[in-house]
Amino acid sequence: MLLEKITTVDALKKFTSAELKGLAHEIRDMIIERVSINGGHLASNLGVVELTIALHYVFQSPEDKIVWDVGHQCYTHKLLTGRAQVFNTLRKHGGISGFPKINENIHDAFGTGHSSTSISAALGITEANRLLKKSGKVIAVIGDGALTSGLAFEGLNNAGHLKRDLLIVLNDNEMSISENVGALSAYLSRIITGEFFTKMKKDTKDILESIPTFGDSMMKVVKKVEDMVKCLVVPGMLFEELGFSYVGPVDGHSMSAMIEAFRMCKEMTGPVLIHTITKKGKGYEPAERYPELFHGTGPFDIESGRALSASGRTYSEVFGSELVKLAADDERIVAITAAMCEGTGLSAFRKTFPDRFYDIGIAESHAATFAAGLAVSGLRPVVAIYSTFLQRAYDQIIHDICLQNLPVIFAIDRGGIVGDDGPTHNGAYDISFLRHIPNLVFMAPKSGRELKDMLHFALKHNGPVAIRYPRGKTTPEFMEPASQPIALGKAEVLTEGRDLAIIAAGNMVNQAVEAARMLAQTQIRATVVNARFIKPLDQELLKALSLKTNQFITVEENALQGGFGSAVLEYLADLGIPGLQIRRLGLPDRFVEQGTQEMLRREFGLSPEGITVHALSMIRSAPATLIKKKVAV
């Protein structure tokens, strides 16, 4: 295998053109095989194989720093930088991450997982190199989709102002440019931004400025003519206006073209942007045809491309289908997503109500304030965003929505542990950063059916509502017992017992019910409460429970700091209950590593067995006089 010859990144530089092309085929096959087993980001990685090989062929990592945007396209980079032998551990517990991590490998210059950070980070590294007098080029690799985020443009603006030696590789995998136009544009770009043109422009400027009378006026004329020509023939005028030298478009799947372009850009000074054209899913026909489905995928059959996941509907699918039904009866309902239509279950809504569907790109802050504008005008916007990405809209949720008490519904997908994508994608903090905001009603369903009921409730509520639900399958509805109707701030008691109370939120409810069954086998009777509402809490029920028991366990799939358990603890502490014992189960004060959801839940005591162990420990350690003692409040 050619990949076995790359013991260091320097070995790549000895490859012939034919070997480089063979290496690209080999890497593609390896990525397809491994992702079909482990799951991962397939289409994005297949689209940058040649681009990545060319980067490492021309530049000298780690002296030259490569910053990947989002990082979901870094598999080839990992294979070329000493991780081929452990590539089978990709996204597994204790294995290599599916994203760049600075503590995993010296060639990972900056950790990523969220979009549009590369330009700002790369500019910071560039400036640090200048101040610390370090050599080396800094390269940011960013996709065209990531440029929809304001953060990317903030970085571009600052980079153009500072005029440092920064190279941005714009990986454009959606724009359709024919070969003729692309070749002509690349040729003109090489003339305009290449060494010959740059030297000619400098010599002309020196001559004109030496003429006392006509220097300034002539320079303005020449500059105006130059800009007019660039506007006509160069598609990168926006970047030129921001202070960048623009190179491209370049065929991102032509190894020779990419190597030539990178060599030229390596010698240029100041901020440079090279525009490459690639195809997501390149080399694997199902991923080429359906790049959105193969953006992030679970295990699949290579021959057919079909997913190998178990049958059953996900929470995202339940949400999406129910929203379509609700929108059919209410023309005020509009749906918003931030470049995650398929992932949030909104594909059917987009197809059914195209005029009421908005994919605003990777711009979560804009999504929130855009929704506020829709809501203040009488519509009922539903904003579907992954928990980990909603963090970016924190200020807008407070300032633009909750402060004005606007009826915006946040459908918070992937709340809790997401599994193999790891710490950048776990939805571990939404309860903590939302529950303290005035006017916000916050719910968490225990099942798909309850998610539907909460959507109905949210659309009737005249104010902001958040509904968080996990990644994964729901319980089939025919297996779900009938639930009590949703009422503001009212929890649901599922089992009755006087020994202790287990109060669970969202997808932890079923775990708590199973734990209660296990406890019953030891003659311990537990009250299990489906909290339903993170905010407002069912204070009446909590007060009633405190008359029956001093012992409480809260269970949530969120950070313990400031989470649901903290809310319960705060209220019970304010009641001044003598001898109160409360044990909060949730995610620890660290970034949760990658691994399967089931394994991580077991590790953190969030499985039925874990809850049972904590309950037995609490009861056995409690003073006998406090067990089952009624406390007057």
Summary of the structure (lengths in Angstrom):
residues: 633
radius of gyration: 28.2
end to end distance: 74.1
largest distance: 101.5
contacts: 2218
relative contact order: 0.08
helix: 46%
strand: 15%
